[in-house]
Amino acid sequence: MSTIYEKALSKHEEWKGKISTELKCKLEDRDDLSVAYTPGVAEPCRQIHKNPDDVYKYTWRGNTIAVVSDGTAVLGLGDIGPAAGLPVMEGKSVLFKKFAGVNAVPLCIDTKDPDEIIKFCKQIAPTFGGINLEDISAPRCVQIERTLIKELDIPVFHDDQHGTAIVVTAAIMNALKVVNKKPEECTLVVSGTGAAGSSIIRMLHQFGIGRIYGFNINGIVLKEDYDKYDFLTKELTEITNQDNERLTLAQAMAKADIFVGVSAPNLVSQEMVKSMKRDPIVFAMANPEPEITYENAKAAGAKVIGTGRSDYPNQVNNVLAFPGLFRGALDCRASKITEEMKIAAARGLASLISDDELNADNVIPSAFDPRVAQVVAKAVADEARKAGLARA
């Protein structure tokens, strides 16, 4: 029996790519051609020239985003380049269309220079209603996203950072209900302070988690080592490890109610989980091998376990966030995506699990729950309108 990798390779060869363009207009005679192209097309051009906002009325811009990548942080494969990253960007485009009806165009670009990537995104912005940054390595991805948010008037979102954070936050919201704990009473340990980890820390801090410890390849993040860090980790010293404790991961776990891992395999032992506070919550999501396996975490007494895999309960899958988030942002023509909009997306996602359905193995909806994109979109659009960022 072929492996999933062999099957995928065969199918990709058969498909010759997972997306294509399609015509929305009839084009069968000279009259059709005159309406869709010259001379008729001149009139929408004139109208847009007089009123640039009409581009949303007469073109695809209001329902189309660019998926932009330089191929430097693709899945668990690392820096494999833009061409090798294209199948992933096509896949992302498929998910946008399938789950939220959003047109998405993969654009893999041959530069690693943050300034060049920023320039490219600004140059293509007139064609798109939003830009989804994908698989760009940290900390450059943060610099690129922040600059584009400031300099463009369309939504810019780096899914590897915030998509993961939104879904993790939604799952933690419900997991805390299962274990009957309040966020402000909890201590969180996060292993991995790169793109995803830093965003998870910021979002769970905003949600109200009382104490947070962040760990990376060099150990615990603390103010004492501030000068050794890149700008992204320096920012984390303001919201983590407030008592400046130089702890090992094992020592921090003994203080923790919640563990979230987006780092490397086999960093967490059963003994560490056993040392955690009452009814531990463990989300071990390193790819492709987690910090601790589902089976070992369960055997060690973890009450709620989340993974990045579809063959275990509580799969943390970014597809629960990014299609609906962009659907909502496009529908209300938000000028940007804010932290408050991300938290609103997480709350909307969490709300899909009713009190009757909520249990340790069901704290987050399925990726195929048809309500997901709609609920997330509404939460995002409502928050954008509340903040005065909606233009429609």
C-alpha positions in Angstrom: 0.0 0.0 0.0 1.4 3.4 -1.0 2.2 5.9 1.7 0.4 9.3 1.8 3.5 10.9 0.4 3.5 8.6 -2.6 -0.2 9.1 -3.2 0.2 12.9 -2.9 3.1 12.9 -5.4 1.1 10.9 -7.9 -1.9 13.1 -7.5 0.1 16.3 -7.9 1.5 14.9 -11.1 -2.0 14.1 -12.3 -3.4 17.5 -11.4 -0.5 19.6 -12.7 -1.3 22.0 -9.9 -4.3 22.2 -7.6 -5.9 25.5 -8.8 -6.9 27.1 -12.1 -8.7 30.2 -13.3 -12.2 30.2 -14.6 -14.4 32.5 -16.6 -17.4 34.2 -14.9 -18.6 35.8 -18.1 -20.0 34.4 -21.4 -17.5 34.6 -24.3 -19.1 33.1 -27.3 -19.4 35.8 -29.9 -18.3 39.3 -30.9 -20.8 41.0 -28.7 -19.6 39.1 -25.6 -16.0 40.0 -26.5 -17.0 43.7 -26.8 -18.5 43.7 -23.4 -15.9 41.7 -21.6 -12.9 43.3 -23.4 -12.5 46.1 -25.9 -14.3 48.5 -26.3 -16.7 48.0 -23.4 -14.1 47.4 -20.8 -13.0 51.0 -21.1 -16.0 52.2 -19.2 -15.3 50.4 -15.9 -11.7 51.6 -16.3 -12.9 55.2 -16.6 -15.2 54.8 -13.6 -12.4 53.4 -11.5 -10.1 56.2 -12.6 -12.7 58.8 -11.4 -13.4 56.9 -8.2 -10.7 54.4 -7.2 -13.0 52.8 -4.7 -15.0 51.5 -7.6 -12.3 48.9 -8.2 -14.2 46.8 -5.6 -17.4 47.2 -7.6 -16.1 46.3 -11.0 -13.2 43.8 -10.5 -12.3 40.7 -8.5 -10.3 42.7 -5.9 -13.0 42.6 -3.2 -12.8 38.8 -3.0 -9.2 38.0 -3.9 -6.0 37.8 -1.9 -2.4 37.1 -2.6 -0.6 34.3 -0.8 3.0 35.5 -0.8 6.0 33.4 0.2 9.8 33.3 -0.2 10.0 29.6 0.7 12.2 30.1 3.7 10.1 28.2 6.3 8.0 25.7 4.5 6.1 23.3 6.7 8.8 21.3 8.6 11.1 21.4 5.6 12.8 24.7 6.2 14.4 26.9 3.6 13.6 25.0 0.4 13.1 28.0 -1.9 10.1 29.6 -3.7 9.7 26.9 -6.4 9.6 24.0 -4.0 7.3 26.0 -1.8 4.7 26.5 -4.6 2.7 23.3 -3.9 2.1 24.5 -0.3 1.0 27.9 -1.5 -1.4 26.3 -4.1 -2.7 24.2 -1.2 -3.3 27.3 0.9 -5.2 28.8 -2.0 -7.4 25.7 -2.2 -8.3 26.0 1.4 -9.2 29.7 1.1 -11.6 28.9 -1.8 -13.1 25.7 -0.3 -13.7 26.9 3.2 -14.6 30.6 2.7 -15.1 31.2 -1.0 -12.1 33.5 -1.2 -10.1 33.6 -4.4 -6.4 33.2 -3.6 -3.4 33.5 -5.9 -0.1 31.9 -4.9 2.9 34.1 -5.5 6.3 32.6 -4.6 9.0 35.2 -5.0 12.8 34.8 -5.5 14.2 37.0 -2.8 14.9 36.7 0.9 15.4 40.4 1.4 12.7 41.8 3.7 12.8 45.2 2.0 12.3 43.6 -1.4 9.4 41.4 -0.1 7.8 44.6 1.3 8.3 46.4 -1.9 6.8 43.5 -3.9 3.7 43.4 -1.7 3.2 47.1 -2.0 3.5 46.9 -5.8 0.9 44.2 -6.2 -1.5 45.6 -3.6 -3.8 47.4 -6.2 -4.8 44.0 -7.5 -5.7 42.3 -4.2 -8.2 42.8 -1.4 -5.7 41.4 1.1 -2.3 39.7 1.5 -1.6 36.5 3.3 2.1 36.1 4.1 3.1 32.4 4.3 6.2 30.3 5.2 8.6 33.2 5.7 11.2 32.6 8.4 11.3 34.5 11.7 12.0 37.1 12.7 11.9 38.6 9.2 8.2 37.6 8.8 7.3 39.8 11.8 9.2 42.8 10.4 7.6 42.3 7.0 4.1 42.0 8.3 4.3 45.0 10.7 5.7 47.2 8.0 3.0 46.2 5.5 0.2 46.7 8.1 1.5 50.3 8.6 2.0 51.1 4.9 -1.0 49.4 3.2 -4.7 50.0 3.5 -5.7 46.4 3.0 -5.5 43.5 5.4 -2.1 41.8 5.8 -1.9 38.7 7.8 1.0 36.2 8.5 -0.8 32.9 9.1 2.1 31.0 10.5 2.1 33.5 13.4 -1.5 34.4 14.0 -3.5 31.5 12.5 -1.9 29.1 15.0 -2.3 31.5 17.8 -6.0 32.1 17.1 -6.8 28.3 17.1 -4.7 27.6 20.2 -6.3 30.5 22.1 -9.8 29.2 21.1 -8.9 25.7 22.3 -7.4 27.0 25.6 -10.6 29.1 26.2 -12.6 25.9 26.1 -10.0 23.7 27.8 -10.1 26.0 30.8 -13.8 25.4 31.1 -13.2 21.7 31.1 -10.7 21.9 34.0 -12.7 24.7 35.7 -9.8 27.2 35.9 -9.7 30.9 35.2 -7.0 32.3 32.9 -5.7 34.8 35.4 -5.1 31.9 37.8 -3.0 29.9 35.3 0.6 29.5 34.5 1.6 28.8 30.9 4.8 27.4 29.5 5.4 27.9 25.8 8.3 26.0 24.1 9.3 27.8 20.9 9.4 31.6 20.6 9.6 32.0 16.9 6.8 33.1 14.6 4.0 30.9 16.0 5.3 30.8 19.6 5.7 34.5 20.0 2.2 35.2 18.6 0.7 32.5 20.9 2.4 34.1 23.9 1.1 37.6 23.0 -2.4 36.4 22.3 -2.7 34.3 25.5 -1.3 37.2 27.5 -4.0 39.4 25.9 -6.6 36.8 26.8 -5.5 37.1 30.4 -3.2 34.2 31.3 -1.7 35.1 34.6 2.0 34.0 34.3 3.9 32.9 31.2 7.3 31.3 30.7 8.8 31.2 27.2 11.6 28.8 26.1 13.6 28.6 23.0 16.8 26.7 21.9 18.8 28.8 24.3 16.6 28.1 27.3 14.2 30.3 29.2 13.5 33.9 28.0 14.4 36.4 30.7 15.2 40.1 30.9 18.8 39.4 32.1 19.7 38.1 28.7 17.9 40.9 26.8 21.0 42.0 24.8 21.5 38.5 23.4 18.0 38.4 21.7 16.6 39.4 18.4 13.9 42.1 18.4 11.1 39.5 18.6 12.4 37.8 21.7 13.3 41.1 23.3 9.6 42.0 23.1 8.6 38.8 24.9 10.7 39.8 27.9 8.1 42.4 28.7 5.3 39.9 29.1 7.0 36.6 30.2 8.9 35.5 33.3 8.1 38.6 35.3 10.2 37.5 38.2 13.3 36.9 36.0 13.6 33.3 37.1 16.4 31.2 35.4 14.5 27.9 35.2 14.9 24.7 33.2 12.0 23.5 31.2 11.3 20.8 33.8 11.3 23.3 36.6 8.9 25.6 34.8 6.6 22.7 34.0 6.2 21.9 37.7 4.7 25.4 38.0 2.5 25.1 35.0 -1.2 24.6 34.3 -0.8 24.7 30.5 2.0 23.7 28.1 2.0 24.7 24.5 4.8 23.4 22.2 5.7 24.7 18.8 9.4 23.7 18.9 11.1 20.3 18.6 10.4 16.6 19.2 10.7 14.8 22.6 11.4 17.8 24.8 8.7 16.9 27.3 8.8 13.8 29.4 6.0 12.0 31.2 7.6 13.1 34.5 7.3 16.7 33.5 3.6 16.3 32.7 3.1 14.5 36.0 4.7 17.4 37.8 2.2 20.0 36.4 -0.7 21.4 38.4 -4.1 19.8 38.7 -5.6 18.6 35.4 -2.8 19.7 33.0 -3.5 21.1 29.6 -0.9 19.9 27.0 -0.8 21.2 23.4 2.3 19.5 21.9 2.4 20.6 18.2 5.9 20.4 16.9 6.0 19.1 13.3 6.2 16.3 12.3 7.1 14.8 15.7 5.6 16.5 18.9 7.3 17.5 22.1 5.5 14.6 23.7 3.3 12.1 22.0 -0.5 12.0 22.6 -0.2 8.6 24.2 2.6 9.6 26.6 0.8 12.8 27.6 -2.4 10.9 28.3 -0.6 8.2 30.3 1.1 11.0 32.4 -2.3 12.4 33.4 -2.8 15.3 31.0 -6.5 16.2 31.1 -6.8 18.0 27.8 -4.4 17.2 25.0 -4.1 19.1 21.7 -2.0 18.1 18.7 -1.4 19.2 15.1 -2.5 15.9 13.8 -5.9 14.8 12.3 -5.7 11.3 13.8 -6.1 12.5 17.4 -8.7 14.7 19.2 -8.4 18.5 19.4 -6.4 19.1 16.2 -5.0 22.6 16.1 -5.4 23.3 12.4 -4.9 26.8 11.0 -7.7 26.2 8.5 -10.1 26.9 11.4 -8.9 30.5 11.4 -7.5 32.0 8.2 -10.3 31.4 5.7 -13.0 32.9 7.9 -10.8 35.7 9.1 -10.1 36.9 5.6 -13.8 36.3 4.6 -14.8 38.7 7.4 -12.1 41.2 6.6 -13.0 41.3 2.9 -16.7 41.4 3.5 -16.5 44.6 5.6 -13.5 45.9 3.6 -11.4 46.2 6.8 -8.3 48.3 6.3 -6.3 46.0 8.6 -6.5 43.1 11.0 -5.9 44.0 14.6 -5.1 42.0 17.8 -8.7 42.6 18.9 -10.0 41.1 15.6 -7.8 38.0 16.2 -9.1 37.5 19.7 -12.7 38.0 18.4 -11.9 35.2 15.8 -10.8 32.9 18.7 -13.9 33.6 20.7 -16.1 33.0 17.7 -14.3 29.7 17.1 -14.6 28.6 20.7 -18.3 29.4 20.8 -19.0 26.7 18.3 -18.5 24.1 21.0 -21.6 24.2 23.1 -21.6 23.4 26.8 -23.4 20.1 26.1 -20.7 19.1 23.5 -17.7 20.3 25.5 -15.4 17.7 27.0 -11.7 16.9 27.2 -11.6 15.4 23.7 -13.7 18.1 22.1 -12.5 21.7 22.8 -12.1 22.8 19.2 -14.4 22.3 16.1 -13.6 20.1 13.2 -12.0 21.7 10.2 -15.0 20.4 8.3 -17.6 22.0 10.5 -19.5 24.1 7.9 -20.2 26.8 10.6 -16.6 27.7 11.2 -15.8 30.2 8.4 -19.1 32.0 8.8 -18.8 32.4 12.6 -15.2 33.5 12.4 -16.0 35.9 9.6 -18.9 37.5 11.5 -16.8 37.9 14.7 -14.0 39.6 12.7 -16.3 41.9 10.7 -18.2 42.9 13.9 -14.9 43.8 15.6 -13.7 45.7 12.6 -16.9 47.8 12.5 -16.7 48.4 16.3 -13.1 49.7 15.8 -14.1 51.9 12.9 -11.9 50.0 10.5 -14.7 48.7 8.2 -15.4 50.5 4.9 -18.4 48.5 3.8 
